């Protein structure tokens, strides 16, 4: 799952045109576009109209007016999942968005079946329950976004899917990069010299004239011949790439966790040097109590801030 903040109406419209295939989409198969499923709005004009209705008239110029989501799974899962399981994935994805943002704030939820990997493209308006436009309240920091990955994983774990690695050192990808990667084909077909030669399509009277393939015809013939094998090859290579990257990511994350643990042990040892076991345990307990107290104070400050805001008290 990936998300992207959008601050300009023009950028929202451009992303929606791609979503609804209202502009040229090279990575989509036109003959499968009719298989796409649209929920909520079904066109860019309709979605933009809904967006204008939902947005408050007074807002900051740099305010996030929409959040775009791409929700999918690995190519291997799509290859193994039944039609019912795939539909369940999309249903649970929409339910997760509705629970987080409110169903009334989902502009678009489109299932794209015309690309290499099926996925859900969704656009939501980050409006809080008290009517404020605030993406910060939903995805304002790393902790909230990490929690989103966890809760979404729980929503679809019954389908055999699992969460990505927490505290991962892997670099975050933009939606556009992620979108491109799930469509990427890895292919190296073998074509014989004989197959590159134009074929005779039609012979004239007594073989004196003939019609041969054009360069475009040769390309179409070879593409059709190898399309099935290329899809299989792309799937296998891409799955292998994902699994290898996941393994490397797990190793780096484990190493970093071990280093943090060793550093904490070293610091604690400095503080407890010369103390017996009972005194050391008391120090550990005091540290725990201090942490809990700080967490409670932070929670109380946040609650007090919300109460003042709700009552219209400036601070």
C-alpha positions as CSV (number, residue, x, y, z in Angstrom):
1,X,0.0,0.0,0.0
2,X,1.3,3.4,-1.0
3,X,-0.2,6.9,-0.6
4,X,0.5,10.3,-2.0
5,X,-0.6,13.8,-0.8
6,X,-2.0,16.1,-3.5
7,X,-2.3,19.9,-2.9
8,X,-3.4,21.3,-6.3
9,X,-6.7,20.8,-8.1
10,X,-4.9,20.4,-11.4
11,X,-2.8,17.5,-10.1
12,X,-5.9,15.8,-8.7
13,X,-7.7,16.1,-12.1
14,X,-4.6,14.7,-14.0
15,X,-4.4,11.7,-11.6
16,X,-8.1,11.1,-12.0
17,X,-7.9,11.2,-15.8
18,X,-5.2,8.4,-15.6
19,X,-7.5,6.5,-13.2
20,X,-10.5,6.7,-15.5
21,X,-8.5,6.1,-18.7
22,X,-9.6,9.5,-20.0
23,X,-6.1,10.1,-21.4
24,X,-3.6,7.8,-23.1
25,X,-2.3,5.1,-20.6
26,X,0.6,3.2,-22.2
27,X,0.8,0.6,-19.4
28,X,-2.9,-0.4,-19.7
29,X,-4.4,-2.9,-22.2
30,X,-7.3,-1.1,-24.0
31,X,-9.1,-4.4,-24.7
32,X,-9.3,-5.0,-20.9
33,X,-10.2,-1.5,-19.8
34,X,-13.9,-2.5,-19.7
35,X,-13.0,-4.9,-16.9
36,X,-12.1,-2.1,-14.6
37,X,-14.6,-1.5,-11.8
38,X,-15.5,2.1,-10.5
39,X,-17.0,2.8,-7.1
40,X,-18.3,6.2,-5.9
41,X,-17.5,8.5,-8.9
42,X,-17.2,7.1,-12.4
43,X,-15.6,10.0,-14.2
44,X,-13.1,12.8,-13.6
45,X,-15.8,15.5,-13.9
46,X,-18.0,13.7,-11.4
47,X,-15.1,13.2,-8.9
48,X,-13.9,16.8,-9.2
49,X,-17.5,18.0,-8.6
50,X,-17.6,15.9,-5.4
51,X,-14.3,17.2,-4.3
52,X,-15.4,20.8,-4.7
53,X,-18.5,20.1,-2.6
54,X,-16.5,18.6,0.2
55,X,-13.6,21.1,0.4
56,X,-14.0,24.0,2.9
57,X,-14.0,27.4,1.2
58,X,-11.4,28.7,3.5
59,X,-8.2,26.7,3.5
60,X,-4.4,27.2,3.3
61,X,-2.9,27.4,-0.2
62,X,-0.6,24.5,0.5
63,X,-3.3,22.4,2.2
64,X,-3.5,18.7,1.1
65,X,-6.9,18.5,-0.6
66,X,-6.7,14.8,-1.6
67,X,-4.7,11.6,-0.8
68,X,-4.2,9.0,-3.5
69,X,-3.8,5.4,-2.6
70,X,-2.5,2.4,-4.5
71,X,-3.4,-0.9,-2.8
72,X,-2.2,-4.2,-4.2
73,X,-0.3,-7.5,-3.4
74,X,2.5,-9.4,-4.9
75,X,2.3,-10.9,-8.5
76,X,2.6,-14.3,-7.0
77,X,-0.5,-13.8,-4.8
78,X,-2.6,-12.5,-7.8
79,X,-1.5,-15.6,-9.7
80,X,-2.6,-18.0,-7.0
81,X,-5.7,-16.2,-5.6
82,X,-9.2,-17.2,-6.7
83,X,-11.7,-14.7,-8.2
84,X,-13.5,-14.6,-4.8
85,X,-10.3,-13.9,-2.9
86,X,-9.3,-11.1,-5.3
87,X,-12.7,-9.5,-4.9
88,X,-12.5,-9.9,-1.1
89,X,-9.1,-8.0,-1.2
90,X,-10.7,-5.1,-3.0
91,X,-13.7,-5.1,-0.6
92,X,-11.5,-5.1,2.5
93,X,-9.3,-2.3,1.0
94,X,-12.4,-0.1,0.5
95,X,-13.6,-0.9,4.0
96,X,-10.2,0.0,5.5
97,X,-10.3,3.4,3.7
98,X,-13.9,4.0,4.9
99,X,-13.0,3.2,8.5
100,X,-10.0,5.5,8.4
101,X,-11.5,8.5,6.5
102,X,-15.2,7.9,6.5
103,X,-17.0,6.5,3.5
104,X,-18.4,9.9,2.7
105,X,-14.9,11.2,2.1
106,X,-13.9,8.6,-0.5
107,X,-14.1,10.3,-3.9
108,X,-13.0,7.3,-6.1
109,X,-12.2,3.7,-5.6
110,X,-11.3,2.0,-8.9
111,X,-10.2,-1.6,-9.4
112,X,-7.8,-1.7,-12.4
113,X,-7.8,-5.0,-14.2
114,X,-6.3,-3.8,-17.4
115,X,-2.7,-3.8,-16.2
116,X,-0.1,-6.5,-15.4
117,X,-1.0,-6.5,-11.6
118,X,-4.6,-5.8,-10.5
119,X,-4.8,-3.0,-7.9
120,X,-7.1,-0.5,-6.3
121,X,-6.6,3.2,-7.0
122,X,-8.4,5.4,-4.5
123,X,-8.7,9.1,-3.8
124,X,-9.9,10.4,-0.4
125,X,-10.4,13.8,1.1
126,X,-8.7,14.1,4.5
127,X,-11.5,15.8,6.4
128,X,-11.6,15.2,10.2
129,X,-14.9,14.2,12.0
130,X,-15.2,17.9,13.2
131,X,-15.0,19.2,9.6
132,X,-11.4,20.3,9.3
133,X,-9.2,19.6,6.3
134,X,-6.1,18.0,7.8
135,X,-4.0,15.3,6.2
136,X,-1.7,15.7,9.2
137,X,-4.3,14.1,11.4
138,X,-4.4,11.0,9.2
139,X,-0.9,10.5,7.8
140,X,1.0,13.2,9.5
141,X,4.1,11.3,10.7
142,X,6.0,8.0,10.3
143,X,4.2,6.4,13.3
144,X,0.8,6.9,11.9
145,X,1.8,5.6,8.4
146,X,3.4,2.6,10.0
147,X,0.3,1.9,12.0
148,X,-1.7,2.2,8.8
149,X,0.4,-0.6,7.2
150,X,-0.2,-2.7,10.3
151,X,-4.0,-2.2,10.4
152,X,-4.3,-2.8,6.6
153,X,-2.3,-6.0,6.9
154,X,-4.6,-7.2,9.6
155,X,-7.6,-6.5,7.4
156,X,-6.3,-8.8,4.6
157,X,-4.3,-11.3,6.5
158,X,-7.1,-13.9,6.2
159,X,-6.2,-14.0,2.5
160,X,-2.7,-15.2,3.2
161,X,-1.1,-11.8,3.0
162,X,1.4,-10.4,5.5
163,X,2.6,-7.0,6.6
164,X,5.9,-5.5,5.3
165,X,8.8,-5.3,7.8
166,X,8.3,-2.9,10.6
167,X,11.1,-0.4,11.3
168,X,12.4,-1.3,7.8
169,X,15.4,0.5,6.4
170,X,14.0,0.2,2.9
171,X,13.5,3.5,1.1
172,X,10.0,4.8,0.6
173,X,8.7,4.9,-3.0
174,X,6.5,7.5,-4.5
175,X,3.1,6.3,-5.8
176,X,4.3,6.9,-9.3
177,X,7.4,4.8,-8.8
178,X,5.5,2.0,-7.1
179,X,2.8,2.1,-9.8
180,X,5.4,1.7,-12.4
181,X,7.2,-1.1,-10.7
182,X,4.2,-3.4,-10.3
183,X,3.7,-3.2,-14.1
184,X,7.3,-3.8,-15.0
185,X,8.1,-6.6,-17.4
186,X,11.4,-8.5,-17.4
187,X,11.9,-10.3,-20.7
188,X,14.6,-11.6,-23.0
189,X,12.9,-13.6,-25.7
190,X,14.9,-15.6,-28.2
191,X,14.1,-14.9,-31.9
192,X,15.7,-16.7,-34.8
193,X,17.0,-14.8,-37.8
194,X,14.5,-16.7,-40.0
195,X,11.6,-15.3,-38.0
196,X,12.7,-11.8,-38.7
197,X,12.3,-12.3,-42.5
198,X,9.0,-11.0,-44.0
199,X,6.5,-13.7,-44.8
200,X,4.7,-14.0,-48.0
201,X,1.0,-13.1,-47.3
202,X,-0.4,-13.4,-50.8
203,X,0.9,-14.7,-54.2
204,X,-0.2,-13.2,-57.5
205,X,-0.8,-14.9,-60.9
206,X,1.6,-17.7,-61.5
207,X,3.8,-16.4,-58.6
208,X,5.0,-13.4,-60.6
209,X,3.9,-11.0,-57.8
210,X,3.5,-11.3,-54.1
211,X,2.5,-9.4,-51.0
212,X,4.9,-9.6,-48.1
213,X,4.7,-8.6,-44.5
214,X,5.5,-5.0,-43.5
215,X,7.8,-4.2,-40.6
216,X,4.7,-3.5,-38.5
217,X,3.3,-6.9,-39.5
218,X,6.5,-8.7,-38.5
219,X,6.4,-7.0,-35.1
220,X,2.8,-7.9,-34.4
221,X,3.4,-11.5,-35.4
222,X,6.4,-11.9,-33.1
223,X,4.7,-10.0,-30.2
224,X,1.7,-12.3,-30.4
225,X,3.9,-15.4,-30.5
226,X,5.9,-14.5,-27.4
227,X,3.3,-12.7,-25.3
228,X,2.3,-15.7,-23.2
229,X,5.9,-16.8,-22.4
230,X,6.9,-13.2,-21.7
231,X,4.1,-12.8,-19.1
232,X,5.2,-16.0,-17.4
233,X,8.9,-14.9,-17.4
234,X,8.0,-11.4,-16.2
235,X,6.0,-12.9,-13.3
236,X,8.7,-15.3,-12.2
237,X,11.6,-12.8,-12.4
238,X,9.6,-10.1,-10.6
239,X,8.6,-12.4,-7.8
240,X,12.2,-13.5,-7.4
241,X,13.3,-9.8,-7.3
242,X,10.7,-9.0,-4.6
243,X,11.6,-12.0,-2.5
244,X,15.4,-11.2,-2.7
245,X,14.8,-7.6,-1.8
246,X,12.6,-8.6,1.1
247,X,15.3,-10.9,2.4
248,X,18.0,-8.2,2.2
249,X,15.6,-5.8,3.9
250,X,15.0,-8.2,6.8
251,X,18.7,-8.7,7.3
252,X,19.4,-5.0,7.4
253,X,16.5,-4.4,9.8
254,X,17.6,-7.2,12.1
255,X,21.2,-5.8,12.2
256,X,20.0,-2.3,13.0
257,X,17.7,-3.7,15.8
258,X,20.6,-5.6,17.3
259,X,22.8,-2.5,17.2
260,X,20.1,-0.4,19.0
261,X,19.7,-3.2,21.6
262,X,23.5,-3.3,22.3
263,X,23.7,0.4,22.5
264,X,20.9,0.5,25.1
265,X,22.5,-2.3,27.1
266,X,25.8,-0.4,27.2
267,X,24.2,2.8,28.4
268,X,22.3,1.0,31.1
269,X,25.5,-0.8,32.2
270,X,27.1,2.6,32.7
271,X,24.3,3.8,34.9
272,X,24.2,0.6,37.0
273,X,27.9,-0.1,37.4
274,X,28.7,-1.0,41.0
275,X,25.1,-1.8,41.9
276,X,23.8,-5.2,43.0
277,X,21.0,-7.0,41.1
278,X,18.2,-5.7,43.3
279,X,19.4,-2.1,42.9
280,X,19.7,-2.6,39.1
281,X,16.1,-3.8,38.9
282,X,14.9,-0.8,40.8
283,X,16.7,1.5,38.3
284,X,15.0,-0.3,35.4
285,X,11.6,0.1,37.1
286,X,12.2,3.8,37.7
287,X,13.1,4.3,34.0
288,X,9.9,2.4,33.0
289,X,7.8,4.6,35.3
290,X,9.4,7.8,33.9
291,X,8.6,6.7,30.3
292,X,5.0,5.9,31.2
293,X,4.6,9.2,32.9
294,X,5.9,11.1,29.9
295,X,3.6,9.2,27.6
296,X,0.6,10.0,29.9
297,X,1.6,13.7,30.0
298,X,1.8,13.8,26.2
299,X,-1.6,12.2,25.9
300,X,-3.1,14.7,28.3
301,X,-1.6,17.7,26.4
302,X,-3.1,16.4,23.2
303,X,-6.5,16.0,24.8
304,X,-6.4,19.5,26.3
305,X,-5.4,20.9,22.9
306,X,-8.4,19.2,21.3
307,X,-10.8,20.5,24.0
308,X,-9.5,24.1,23.5
309,X,-9.8,23.8,19.8
310,X,-13.4,22.4,20.0
311,X,-14.4,25.3,22.3
312,X,-12.8,27.9,20.0
313,X,-10.2,28.9,22.5
314,X,-7.1,30.4,20.9
315,X,-3.7,29.2,22.1
